[in-house]
Amino acid sequence: MKREIPLDKANRLLNIGGVVLITAKSGERDNVTPVAWNVPVSKEPALVAVAIAPERFIYKLIEESREFGINLPTLKILREVYFCGKNSGRDVDKFERTKLTREKAKFISAPLIKECIANIECKVENIYPAGDHNLIIGKVLRAVVEAKLFEDYLNVSLEEAKTIHHLGGSLFTIPGEIIDVKNYIS
Amino acid sequence: MKREIPLDKANRLLNIGGVVLITAKSGERDNVTPVAWNVPVSKEPALVAVAIAPERFIYKLIEESREFGINLPTLKILREVYFCGKNSGRDVDKFERTKLTREKAKFISAPLIKECIANIECKVENIYPAGDHNLIIGKVLRAVVEAKLFEDYLNVSLEEAKTIHHLGGSLFTIPGEIIDVKNYIS
């Protein structure tokens, strides 16, 4: 069961640097794409940034609709995430091919992804040029997370909360143990 | 022994979302500060972004000098990283207090940190407002990494390459196993 968390805690879903699945919809077309280059940028207001190349299909959908979803996948759907990164929404319906389930959002038209452990709804606040990508700044409108996985922070020691972190190519890593620096002796 | 890597591979040091130590120097004063909110944003040109609150001392040094270093710490210096985040360079010399070692950079005046497994030298390309932080876009001038830890990607399965990922408060996680999606059966 997912529950809402305060907007100024949404950064704790992205803080550790996992790949996210970005969803967007414009008119009748929607799409889902993995983005490793995501980062929180402000706590109050709650803002996040995602770097997306302007030639990508998801970029067009976000530019047209001015809103997008951020969905936090885990190891359980690694193959689906990889498929979404290797294929373009111009050619295939990635939801249909991966069997990922669209879930209705509250404030945006883009679908959210049921199989992800957290979902963030954003509207576009700004778009900044940044080399071969553009930085899309999203204002967080709503954030939900699986209740048992988040208690002020994401409990990545649980099997269901293994976020996926992109090393390069087909290689990924997942979080290991949790360390409290206050108890840590090097 | 650290070796240079191609600039368009520098993103692979930040890709997985570890905390970095930002270094900067203006006039006679230098400083070092952990930043969890860092992200690559472009491959060619190689650009990275770091979100830093304008009231922080490191921000002032970067704004004045228009350059900064990105240093990748590991679990081995977690306590030092935490100390640097809990104290301001306005009050203490963090290098002196933590015993972290300044290393001379090639292209920038800011020191690099010897105990970090990778170092990136940047000049400021742009600064964009983003809520309670500003997004500093850095152009990568040079990137070095411990030779045995990086072979096209950061080998986080090695003990010496355990980057630190901030969950919130005093809690961190480190990378566990490496997974090749091509061999992965969920």
Interface residues (C-beta under 8 A of the other chain):
Chain A: N11 R12 N15 I16 G17 G18 A36 W37 N38 V39 P40 V41 S42 K43 E44 P45 A46 L47 A49 A51 L75 K76 I77 L78 R79 Y82 N126 Y128 A130 G131 D132 H133 L135 I137 D152 Y153 L154 V156 S157 I164 H165 H166 L167 G168 G169 S170 L171 F172 T173 I174 P175 G176 E177 I178 I179 D180 V181 K182 Y184 S186
Chain B: N11 R12 N15 I16 G17 G18 A36 W37 N38 V39 P40 V41 S42 K43 E44 P45 A46 L47 A49 A51 L75 K76 I77 L78 R79 Y82 N126 Y128 A130 G131 D132 H133 L135 I137 D152 Y153 L154 V156 S157 I164 H165 H166 L167 G168 G169 S170 L171 F172 T173 I174 P175 G176 E177 I178 I179 D180 V181 K182 Y184 S186
